[in-house]
Amino acid sequence: MSDAWSVVMAESAARNDPTVPRRRLALEGRSPALRAVVLILAVDTVVIVLHVLNRITGLDKRLFDLDGEQNLPTWVSSTQFFGVALCAALLSVWVTGRQRLAWRVFAGIFLFLSLDELALLHEELVDRVSRTPSGDAAFWPLFYLPLGLGVLLAVAVVLGEVRRFGGSVALVAAGLTLLGGALVLDAVATKIVDEPLLFEPELVLEEGFEFLGTAVLIGVLLAVLLNRLERQRSA
């Protein structure tokens, strides 16, 4: 019995030792980060269920429509994108140079996505950049290529920072992949918009990917933020 108690005490001391690397998930069972993710996903589930019930009952209330704008789903989505941006902005405070720039670029991307949920910025932007000064249609991806390369460089630096402070690179990659999947599904939706039996499952899956992706990113970045605060307090 005494040996088991000694093991427990040793493990407890190791967890409180700032020199001991933390687990890569950085989402321990009772951590604030994990509780935040659970709460976010609970809200997301309620939003999706309200949409499904709205469709099944035929009420078609705009407030609960996942395909609508300026309603409950867009407010929730905007808040979650802002949560990612806020965590990234706070993490930029501890670093300098390219690391700070990378975190701020990362935060800027999600701040734009947060505002876009409310103001439809991308529709206006695409309309403007997809035409030449003379009004002719242009190959708009060329305008986004330099921006995309910059984003990839920023993400690479951010992944290194996440690893350095005990976060899960795999979870960050998973969150970004889910958001990328939501974009792909959004593009696919234009092809099946006239097929209700396909459109509804696609819509729920798309929004589910988006909700889950941002929730995962908030959880990991919040965990990294808490790890850094803990190390600073223990120093």
FENSULZI-V918699 format. One record per pair of residues at least 4 apart in sequence whose ideal C-beta (glycine too) atoms are under 8 Angstrom apart, sorted by the first residue. I is the first residue (numbers start at 0). J is the second residue. Records with the same first field share a line. If there is no record, write none. Layout:
I->J + J
This chain:
0->4
1->5
2->6
3->7
4->8
5->9
6->10
7->11
8->12
9->13
10->14
11->15
12->16
13->19
14->19
17->229 + 230 + 233 + 234
20->165
21->25 + 165 + 226
22->27 + 165
23->162 + 165 + 166 + 167 + 168 + 169
24->167 + 170 + 222
25->30 + 32 + 165 + 166 + 167 + 219 + 222 + 223 + 225 + 226
26->30 + 32 + 33 + 36 + 167 + 170 + 218 + 219 + 222
27->33
28->33
29->33 + 34
30->34 + 222 + 225
31->35 + 221 + 225
32->36 + 218 + 219 + 221 + 222 + 225
33->37 + 218 + 222
34->38
35->39 + 217 + 218 + 221
36->40 + 214 + 215 + 217 + 218
37->41
38->42
39->43 + 79 + 82 + 210 + 213 + 214 + 217
40->44 + 210 + 211 + 214
41->45
42->46 + 75
43->47 + 75 + 207 + 210 + 211 + 214
44->48
45->49
46->50 + 63 + 65 + 71 + 72 + 75 + 210
47->51 + 65 + 203 + 206 + 207 + 210
48->52
49->53 + 63 + 71
50->54 + 63 + 64 + 65 + 72 + 203 + 206
51->55 + 203
52->56 + 63
53->58 + 59 + 60 + 63 + 64
54->59 + 199
59->64
60->64
61->67 + 70
62->67 + 70 + 71
63->70 + 71 + 72
64->70 + 72
65->72 + 202 + 203 + 206
66->202
67->72 + 73
68->73 + 119
69->73 + 117
70->74
71->75
72->76 + 206
73->77 + 116 + 117
74->78 + 116 + 117
75->79 + 210
76->80 + 116 + 206 + 209 + 210 + 213
77->81 + 113 + 114 + 116 + 117
78->82 + 113
79->83 + 210 + 213 + 214 + 217
80->84 + 109 + 110 + 112 + 113 + 116 + 213
81->85 + 109 + 110 + 113
82->86 + 213 + 217
83->87 + 106 + 109 + 213 + 216 + 217 + 220
84->88 + 106 + 107 + 108 + 109 + 110 + 113
85->89 + 106
86->90 + 216 + 217 + 220 + 221 + 223 + 224
87->91 + 102 + 103 + 105 + 106 + 109 + 157 + 220
88->92 + 102 + 103 + 106
89->224
90->94 + 102 + 160 + 220 + 223 + 224 + 227
91->98 + 99 + 102 + 103 + 106
93->227
94->98 + 99 + 102 + 160
95->99
96->100
97->101 + 156
98->102 + 156 + 160
99->103
100->104 + 153
101->105 + 152 + 153 + 154 + 155 + 156 + 157 + 160
102->106 + 153 + 156 + 157 + 160
103->107
104->108 + 149 + 150 + 153
105->109 + 153 + 154 + 157
106->110
107->111
108->112 + 150 + 153
109->113
110->114
111->115 + 120
112->116
113->117
114->118 + 120
115->119 + 120 + 121
119->123
120->124
121->125
122->126
123->127
124->128
125->129 + 139
126->130
128->137 + 139 + 142 + 143
129->136 + 137 + 139 + 142
130->134 + 135 + 136 + 137
131->135 + 136 + 137
137->141 + 142
139->143
140->144
142->146
143->147
144->148
145->149
146->150
147->151
148->152
149->153
150->154
151->155
152->156
153->157
154->158 + 175
155->159
156->160
157->161 + 171
158->162 + 168 + 171 + 172
159->163
160->164 + 223
161->166 + 167 + 168 + 171 + 219 + 220 + 223
162->166 + 168
164->223 + 226 + 227 + 230
165->222 + 223 + 226
166->170 + 171 + 219 + 220 + 222 + 223 + 226
167->171 + 219
168->172
169->173
170->174 + 215 + 218 + 219
171->175 + 215 + 216 + 219 + 220
172->176
173->177 + 212 + 215
174->178 + 211 + 212 + 213 + 214 + 215 + 216 + 219
175->179 + 212 + 216
176->180 + 212
177->181 + 208 + 209 + 211 + 212 + 215
178->182 + 208 + 209 + 212 + 213
179->183
180->184 + 208 + 212
181->185 + 205 + 206 + 208 + 209 + 212
182->186
183->187
184->188 + 201 + 204 + 205 + 208
185->205
187->191 + 201
188->192 + 198 + 201 + 202 + 205
191->197 + 198 + 201
192->198
193->198
194->198
195->199
196->200
197->201
198->202
199->203
200->204
201->205
202->206
203->207
204->208
205->209
206->210
207->211
208->212
209->213
210->214
211->215
212->216
213->217
214->218
215->219
216->220
217->221
218->222
219->223
220->224
221->225
222->226
223->227
224->228
225->229
226->230
227->231
228->232
229->233
230->234
